[in-house]
Amino acid sequence: MRISSTMMSNNYLKQLNGSYEAYTKLFEQSDGKKLHRASDDAVGYSKYLRYQNSLTNVEQFQADITTAVSWMKNSDAALVNVTERMKEFKAKVVQAGNSPNNENDMRDIAKELLASVQEVVSDMNAQIGDRYLFSGQSDTTMPFQISDSKKARGETKTLSEAQADFFTDVNDKATVTQMLKLSGSDGGTYYMNVANGNVYTEDFVENGYKDKAVDGSTVAAGDKVGTVGWGGSGDVSTYFDKYGVINSAGTSFNSNITVDGEAVTLTFATNEQYIVEYRGDAKYISMVKKTGGIDQATDTVNQTGQDAFGSDIFDYESSPASGTAMLNELLYAVSKIDAGDHAWAASDGLTISDAAHSQVLGAQTTMAARQQAYTAASDMLTTQDESITSDITDVSSTDVAKLATKLMEYQTIYSLSLSVGSKILPGTLADYL
């Protein structure tokens, strides 16, 4: 086969262009990346995309954790302040229970206690930007607000641990932590278990149950003075709103029982006090901290009013709870101490203070545990970030020293090709090149 100068020129140009193309691709890597398109290395580029996607996910989780930890730190700070207020509240209640206090002393203590509750309300309205920490998912709504005036709230009896154990395990076979206070037409005070309507004398609830609790005996006929009929629904909400404020049905309610052979009419006892309302909701905010399904138990970053202040008798069979149960119980204590009731402060007042402190402390502990979980997840994500970044570097970054050597090699080859070509190609083509 005859090889013409044209064929030789074409082959030469093809090889020269191939050499220049290889040189150009190598030169592209001077930015430190050896992958600029899938055609550079199909397998490597596929790995690069997978690693990059994983890194994006990790960075999103890290952003979630940063936001979540900030949220929880601010929430924890607020709950720490509230816990301190609870301790101070109890100390003042103990002070109020001392009989040497006169009426003016009791009123002064009540003012201090009211100020403590107002501080708690302020702390629990804490914000990050324009978002309220304790409003649930209604985080643009200020959650807690105390009333400007006093309202008639149903009076309650918060049971001590011993009383609660007795009336739950021995007596009524239903969980009992509070009872409603009833006023008798005979001037006596009675307490009602709202779970079944059973009514007991004040003396039995305060003292009489103790002997029976010791020997494990049940309630005798003379101990339970009657059962109150609940009318239609049998629900506390028939007579009180969720904050315990009595309604028209409650004010007109009465029930007749027989005590020592005498007919006694019972009505709900009420107390004039300030009321705190909760305007948030009971929903949780989740900020996912790692791959996999959302685990609300550990991904939740907020505490709601229901978490911080529990529930009381007015939340019976109601869901969600009011969100201010313990706050309104504390305000009940304020009103009783303002009225100068030393004996109540020394007994029921301390029980309410302990219950409120325990509830808030539980919310604070839960928040701390969740914060620890997010911190641990953050450490894990940092390790993952470093590992994935290393994988991306391995698959996509160029070896600078090797690249420099190859560039010099290809540049030399290209220059030599031009030099040789000028000698073997026809003069006119060589001149052109």
Summary of the structure (lengths in Angstrom):
residues: 433
radius of gyration: 38.8
end to end distance: 27.3
largest distance: 137.4
contacts: 1341
relative contact order: 0.16
helix: 58%
strand: 14%
